[in-house]
Amino acid sequence: MSDDTDVLLRRILTDVLGLKTGQAEAFSADTGLFGHLPELDSMAVAGLLTELEDRLDIVIEDDEIDGEMLETYGSLLAFAEAKRAES
C-alpha cells in the first residue's frame, strides 16, 4: 500500500499546488514542503488536506494538523500512510 500512497501523494501535490510535471516525482523524504515550496502557503494547506481526505479516503482531525506533518515530503507521506492504515 505504501507505494500506492506515495504515487497518489505525489499526484495530489502536483494537482493541488500546480507543480511542474515531474517536480513532485523528484521529491525525497527530506524534501522540504511548508516554508520551502512557495506554492504551499497557508491558503494551499486547506485545499491540500481536503484532497488528501478525498483521494486517500481518510479523515484528518483538526488536532492532527501540525507543522511537523507538512515539514517534509517524508513526514507527510508517513502521516498519509498511517491514516490509510487506520481505515
NORMO-V133160 format. One line per field, one symbol per residue. ss: DSSP state (H for helix, E for strand, C for the rest). phi: phi as a letter, one per 20 degrees, with the letter a starting at -180 (. if undefined). burial: I if it has 24 or more other C-alpha atoms within 12 Angstrom, else O. Layout:
ss: ???
phi: ???
burial: ???
This chain:
ss: CHHHHHHHHHHHHHHHHCCCCCCHHHCCCCCECCCCCCCCCHHHHHHHHHHHHHHHCCCCCHHHCCCCCCCEHHHHHHHHHHHHHHC
phi: .fffffffffffffffemffgnfffefdgeffdfndeffedfffggfffffgffeelccdegfeebffgdfcgfffffffffffffe
burial: OOOOIIOIIIIIIIIIIOOOOOOIOOIOOOOIIIOOIOOIOOOIIOOIIOIIOOIIOOIIOOOOOOOOIIIIIIIIIIIIIOOIOOO
